[in-house]
Amino acid sequence: MKTRIEQSVFGLIDRLNLLNGGKNIFYGQPSEDSSLLGDYVASFLVSHSPELIEYLSDAESQELEGFIRQVIDYSTKGVLDTLLHLNQYVDVDDQFLCALNDLYEDFVRAVFGKLQTDRTIDPHWLTVRVMEHQLRLRSLLGSVDELRIFPDELEYLEPVPCSDYSAELQLHILGIRPDELLEPVLDLGCGEQANLVIYLRQLGIKAYGLDRINRNQLHVCQASWFKVKLHANQWGTVISHLSFTNHFRRHHLKVNGQHAAYARKYMEVLGSLKPKGSFFYTPDLPLVEQFLSPDLYSVTRMPVETESSKQLPMGIKAVRVTRV
């Protein structure tokens, strides 16, 4: 159970993510009075310094190390969640995640170490540390292609549209009747609300979700689909509405896209199906589907009704690939 000061620190991180979620880190230049972390961090540390100093002095070394590690990991996760809310197509690799984690480790350990050593907080020292952290963060995020679509001159950003479609609409678009689903069911890229997973489970269907963002929904694994191995004969049905194949298509068009990795994952999904199991998805992947052996898979394509899905790209199809 977290102590009061531990809860306060994690609450600060949540408020910072909320405060900075719509701000453009590439706007202007970090300064003493305009930093995404800025006065908020300084004010918190100054007002809570007696409690923090007492905690840092009294905590056992193993307990303290565990807390610091949690703060670093929670901060890193918060930044990644914020990026995904800004643009669902943000794609980062392990090297980026390690660099982001290292950045926050340097900052958190420097601040806590200063409190332990000096038993006080110097606002000027903190301001310098915040600005250094901000510049390093800006440099790191500048390596993410999907963030460079936002103009530098905009102080506040409008997220790239990403809709959480109702379960009923998803089923309608994909031509799925719940009573015909072979269990268990995996919603690949289920969205943070996991609408389809919840709906199917309410019908008594064993459904699970996988997504990079999860708002504490049960039966949902929070991870990149590249990080989760799908085993042979594991799933009766896999569903992915405007998710996996949507990202696949985008990477196919990118100069430095991971189209080969997506192709391998696509085949892994098909290999995870039980006999007679199906992979339902939209948009379609004609360049991939044409190579599927008819001896192994049957492919059914359906036009997406424009009236029922006005927010969808024009001309796409819903696809059902069934293991023979």
KOLNUVEX-122639 format. One line per field, with one value per residue (C-alpha): residue in three letters; x negated, y, z negated. Coordinates in Angstrom, 2 decimals, decimal comma. Example, Ala and Ser with C-alpha at 12.3 -4.5 7.8 and 13.67 -1.06 7.14 Angstrom:
% KOLNUVEX-122639
tortor = c(ALA SER)
x = c(-12,30 -13,67)
y = c(-4,50 -1,06)
z = c(-7,80 -7,14)
***
This chain:
% KOLNUVEX-122639
tortor = c(MET LYS THR ARG ILE GLU GLN SER VAL PHE GLY LEU ILE ASP ARG LEU ASN LEU LEU ASN GLY GLY LYS ASN ILE PHE TYR GLY GLN PRO SER GLU ASP SER SER LEU LEU GLY ASP TYR VAL ALA SER PHE LEU VAL SER HIS SER PRO GLU LEU ILE GLU TYR LEU SER ASP ALA GLU SER GLN GLU LEU GLU GLY PHE ILE ARG GLN VAL ILE ASP TYR SER THR LYS GLY VAL LEU ASP THR LEU LEU HIS LEU ASN GLN TYR VAL ASP VAL ASP ASP GLN PHE LEU CYS ALA LEU ASN ASP LEU TYR GLU ASP PHE VAL ARG ALA VAL PHE GLY LYS LEU GLN THR ASP ARG THR ILE ASP PRO HIS TRP LEU THR VAL ARG VAL MET GLU HIS GLN LEU ARG LEU ARG SER LEU LEU GLY SER VAL ASP GLU LEU ARG ILE PHE PRO ASP GLU LEU GLU TYR LEU GLU PRO VAL PRO CYS SER ASP TYR SER ALA GLU LEU GLN LEU HIS ILE LEU GLY ILE ARG PRO ASP GLU LEU LEU GLU PRO VAL LEU ASP LEU GLY CYS GLY GLU GLN ALA ASN LEU VAL ILE TYR LEU ARG GLN LEU GLY ILE LYS ALA TYR GLY LEU ASP ARG ILE ASN ARG ASN GLN LEU HIS VAL CYS GLN ALA SER TRP PHE LYS VAL LYS LEU HIS ALA ASN GLN TRP GLY THR VAL ILE SER HIS LEU SER PHE THR ASN HIS PHE ARG ARG HIS HIS LEU LYS VAL ASN GLY GLN HIS ALA ALA TYR ALA ARG LYS TYR MET GLU VAL LEU GLY SER LEU LYS PRO LYS GLY SER PHE PHE TYR THR PRO ASP LEU PRO LEU VAL GLU GLN PHE LEU SER PRO ASP LEU TYR SER VAL THR ARG MET PRO VAL GLU THR GLU SER SER LYS GLN LEU PRO MET GLY ILE LYS ALA VAL ARG VAL THR ARG VAL)
x = c(0,00 -1,42 -2,17 -0,60 -3,73 -4,06 -0,45 -1,17 -4,15 -2,14 0,71 -1,74 -2,78 0,87 1,57 -1,51 -0,40 3,06 1,62 -0,86 1,23 2,29 -0,83 -3,35 -6,81 -8,36 -6,71 -9,11 -12,12 -12,13 -12,68 -12,53 -8,87 -7,68 -8,46 -6,11 -7,17 -8,12 -6,74 -4,35 -7,17 -9,03 -5,92 -5,16 -8,69 -8,97 -5,62 -6,21 -9,94 -9,59 -7,56 -9,83 -13,00 -11,57 -10,52 -13,90 -15,69 -13,55 -12,88 -14,90 -17,29 -15,42 -12,06 -13,44 -14,96 -11,64 -9,78 -12,25 -12,00 -8,19 -8,34 -10,69 -8,59 -5,30 -6,68 -7,89 -4,54 -2,71 -4,69 -4,07 -0,32 -0,25 -1,99 0,49 3,40 1,92 1,36 2,44 -0,11 -3,12 -5,50 -8,54 -11,11 -12,93 -15,86 -13,53 -11,83 -15,20 -16,33 -13,08 -13,43 -17,06 -16,04 -13,53 -15,91 -18,52 -15,96 -14,25 -17,49 -19,02 -16,06 -15,72 -19,50 -19,59 -16,84 -18,67 -22,01 -20,96 -17,73 -16,21 -15,37 -17,03 -14,45 -17,15 -18,90 -15,55 -14,69 -17,97 -17,37 -13,84 -15,06 -17,81 -15,30 -12,92 -15,58 -16,60 -12,96 -12,36 -15,40 -14,29 -10,70 -12,03 -13,13 -9,51 -8,22 -4,56 -5,07 -6,68 -3,32 -2,40 -3,51 -6,14 -4,27 -1,21 -1,37 1,58 2,26 5,37 4,91 5,03 8,63 9,00 12,53 13,70 16,41 19,36 19,31 22,49 21,03 17,82 19,77 22,00 19,08 17,22 20,33 20,06 22,87 21,82 23,56 21,33 18,03 15,59 14,05 11,85 11,94 9,08 9,71 6,33 6,01 9,19 8,87 8,57 12,30 12,32 15,95 16,13 14,45 16,88 19,89 18,95 18,24 21,66 23,03 21,11 18,37 14,78 13,26 9,95 8,26 4,78 3,88 1,06 3,42 5,66 7,83 7,88 10,22 10,30 9,37 7,20 3,43 1,63 -1,23 -2,32 -1,10 -4,73 -5,49 -2,85 -3,45 -0,35 -0,66 0,60 4,26 4,69 7,67 11,03 11,52 9,30 10,95 9,23 11,37 9,38 6,39 3,72 4,26 4,72 1,23 -0,05 1,14 -0,47 -3,81 -3,66 -3,67 -6,41 -9,97 -11,30 -8,16 -8,07 -6,12 -8,15 -7,47 -3,75 -3,70 -5,27 -2,79 0,12 -0,95 -1,42 2,19 3,39 1,21 2,80 6,29 7,92 9,30 12,33 11,23 11,42 9,55 11,99 10,50 10,79 9,26 8,35 4,82 5,10 1,32 1,07 4,34 3,53 0,67 2,71 2,99 6,60 5,67 5,09 7,36 10,58 10,83 14,13 14,25 17,23 17,69 18,11 21,44 20,74 23,95 23,15 19,53 19,17 15,91 14,16 11,83 13,57 13,25 12,03 13,37 14,03 12,28 12,77 9,89 10,87 8,56 9,71)
y = c(0,00 3,37 6,01 9,45 11,02 8,18 8,73 12,47 11,86 9,58 12,10 14,79 12,66 12,14 15,88 16,68 14,26 15,83 19,34 18,67 16,26 18,85 21,02 20,97 20,17 21,56 24,98 27,83 27,41 26,12 28,99 29,63 30,59 28,38 24,71 21,79 20,71 24,12 25,82 22,96 20,59 23,25 24,22 20,60 19,80 22,95 22,42 18,69 18,81 18,16 14,97 13,87 14,43 12,49 9,65 9,52 9,49 6,85 4,40 1,21 1,16 -1,65 0,05 3,39 1,83 0,14 3,45 5,33 2,58 2,84 6,62 6,24 3,53 5,35 8,57 6,74 5,00 8,32 9,92 6,96 7,01 10,75 10,21 7,50 9,79 12,49 10,11 6,46 5,71 6,58 3,67 3,43 0,68 -0,75 1,62 4,63 3,23 2,57 6,12 7,55 5,46 6,55 10,19 9,94 7,88 10,65 13,30 11,43 10,20 13,68 15,29 12,65 12,56 16,34 16,16 13,41 15,24 18,85 18,15 21,10 22,07 24,92 26,41 27,70 24,32 22,65 25,08 24,28 20,54 20,87 22,82 20,29 17,47 19,31 19,82 16,16 15,08 17,40 15,97 12,39 12,99 14,69 11,25 10,05 10,54 10,57 13,60 15,73 16,11 18,75 22,30 23,80 27,12 25,62 25,78 23,40 20,31 18,60 14,81 12,74 11,40 7,98 6,76 4,16 2,54 0,88 -2,90 -3,12 -0,97 -3,01 -6,27 -4,81 -3,53 -6,84 -8,93 -10,82 -12,62 -13,16 -16,54 -17,83 -16,86 -19,64 -19,11 -17,82 -14,41 -11,91 -8,25 -7,18 -3,45 -3,29 0,40 1,77 1,34 -2,27 -1,85 -5,05 -7,18 -5,97 -6,46 -10,01 -11,02 -9,71 -12,20 -14,99 -15,21 -15,71 -12,55 -10,86 -7,70 -6,49 -2,81 -0,42 1,59 0,01 1,94 -0,82 -2,98 -6,61 -9,26 -6,77 -7,13 -3,79 -4,30 -3,82 -6,62 -7,19 -8,00 -10,72 -14,12 -15,75 -19,52 -22,12 -23,14 -20,55 -18,53 -19,40 -15,86 -12,80 -9,43 -6,18 -3,24 -0,31 -1,37 -3,90 -3,86 -0,09 0,25 -2,40 -0,35 2,83 1,09 -0,31 3,28 4,57 4,75 3,32 1,34 -2,01 -3,71 -6,93 -7,14 -6,58 -9,27 -11,75 -10,80 -11,16 -14,72 -15,35 -14,29 -16,72 -19,45 -18,88 -19,77 -23,05 -25,17 -23,32 -20,24 -16,80 -13,52 -10,63 -7,25 -3,97 -2,38 -5,07 -6,05 -7,09 -7,21 -9,83 -11,69 -12,61 -14,82 -16,87 -20,49 -21,53 -24,96 -23,38 -20,33 -19,07 -15,30 -13,41 -9,68 -7,43 -3,78 -1,48 0,31 4,05 5,04 2,95 4,08 7,64 8,12 5,24 5,68 5,35 2,15 -0,17 -3,67 -5,87 -9,23 -12,66 -15,11 -18,59 -21,50 -24,41)
z = c(0,00 1,01 -1,61 -1,35 0,15 2,66 3,74 4,04 6,35 8,66 8,57 9,69 12,66 13,64 13,44 15,51 18,21 18,20 18,23 21,02 23,10 25,66 25,65 28,47 27,12 30,33 29,87 29,08 26,80 23,22 20,80 17,09 17,31 20,14 19,62 19,99 16,51 15,23 12,18 11,46 10,53 8,56 6,62 5,78 4,62 2,53 0,81 0,26 -0,46 -4,24 -3,61 -0,76 -2,77 -5,71 -3,40 -1,66 -5,01 -6,70 -3,86 -3,67 -0,71 1,05 0,48 1,71 4,82 5,58 5,25 7,46 10,09 10,02 10,48 13,47 15,12 14,42 15,92 19,02 19,46 19,04 21,86 24,15 23,41 24,15 27,49 28,47 27,62 29,85 32,74 32,67 35,39 33,24 33,58 31,31 30,93 27,92 28,44 28,15 25,04 23,38 24,17 22,78 19,63 19,21 19,60 16,76 14,65 14,86 13,91 11,07 9,48 9,72 7,94 5,23 4,76 4,32 1,70 -0,17 -0,13 -0,73 -2,66 -0,81 2,76 4,64 7,06 9,42 9,54 10,18 12,98 14,73 14,35 15,73 18,76 19,44 19,16 21,47 24,14 24,02 24,24 27,19 28,98 28,36 29,49 32,61 33,80 33,96 37,50 36,51 34,22 36,92 38,68 36,09 37,04 34,72 34,59 32,87 29,07 28,63 30,71 32,01 31,75 34,92 34,96 33,39 32,74 30,27 32,38 30,73 30,59 32,65 35,45 35,54 35,81 38,53 40,63 40,35 41,03 37,74 35,95 32,32 32,11 34,94 33,33 32,54 29,09 27,65 29,35 29,54 30,38 31,79 31,14 29,07 28,12 24,62 23,94 25,21 26,29 28,32 25,64 22,99 25,29 26,25 22,66 21,67 24,21 22,47 25,12 24,00 25,44 24,76 25,96 26,82 27,07 26,25 24,03 21,41 18,96 16,35 18,40 17,36 19,93 21,85 22,22 22,48 24,92 28,50 30,76 31,68 28,03 27,65 29,22 30,70 30,52 32,99 32,56 29,80 31,06 32,52 33,81 34,17 34,84 35,80 36,85 38,27 36,22 37,15 40,91 40,86 39,38 41,81 44,79 43,46 42,90 46,42 47,70 45,36 46,64 43,38 42,54 40,78 43,55 43,26 39,51 40,15 42,82 40,40 37,68 40,09 40,86 37,14 36,57 39,23 37,74 34,33 35,63 34,73 37,60 39,02 37,08 38,72 38,81 39,38 40,22 42,02 44,05 46,55 47,59 51,26 51,73 48,98 49,44 53,04 51,83 49,34 50,39 51,09 49,73 46,32 46,17 47,67 48,16 48,22 48,96 48,31 49,29 46,32 46,38 46,54 44,75 41,67 41,46 42,68 40,76 42,56 45,55 48,91 50,90 48,17 47,67 44,68 44,89 43,36 43,65 42,46 41,84 43,98)
***
